[in-house]
Amino acid sequence: MSEIIKQIEAAQMKSDVADFRVGDTVKVYGKIKEGNRERIQVFEGTVLKVQNGGNRATFTVRKNSNGIGVEKTWPLHSPLVEKIEVVRRGKVRRAKLFYLRDRVGKAAKVKEKK
């Protein structure tokens, strides 16, 4: 990749990114525009995967809303992500937790790291 593109991407990266891993329960504070107003909506769930790619890094969060699983992929360095707050640490032995998609109820829980 050329040096110019690297410099532009380095300028767009956030410096205060929360330290979270796969399996952690996080609260993502996302900005939402409705007409001419802007508000912050919280999305709380378990991190299924983290894809590192410098400026293009993303992470996927899954939550259960009214009995339906909802997944949302967030760009890590996006200006639409206000902040990421770690609620609890999870103890997992996998890099991607796609097996949680098939589980319901208590089976879909991740053990907490002590």
C-alpha positions, 0 to 999 in steps of 0.5 A, a space after each residue: 500500500 502506498 505511503 499516502 494511503 497509510 498516512 490518511 488511514 492513520 489520521 482517521 484511526 481512533 486513539 481511545 479504543 476500548 480493550 475488548 475481546 471475543 466473548 465479552 459483553 459490551 455496550 456500544 453507544 452508536 449515533 443515530 440521525 433521525 431527520 435533523 436530530 441526532 441521538 445516541 442509542 445503546 446496543 448491548 450484547 456479546 462480541 462474536 467476532 473481531 476482524 482487525 484491518 487497521 482503519 477498516 477493523 470491525 466487530 460483530 455484536 449479538 443480542 437477543 431482542 424479544 426472543 429474536 437474535 439480532 447481530 450488528 457489525 460495527 466499524 471500530 474506528 467509525 465516527 458513528 460509534 461514540 464509545 464502547 463499554 465493556 460490561 463483563 469479560 467472557 471466558 472463551 477458547 475460540 476466535 469466532 463464536 458462531 456456534 452461539 447462533 444455534 443456541 437459545 436461552 442459558 445455552 447461549 451464555 458465555 462463562 464470565 472470566 474471574 
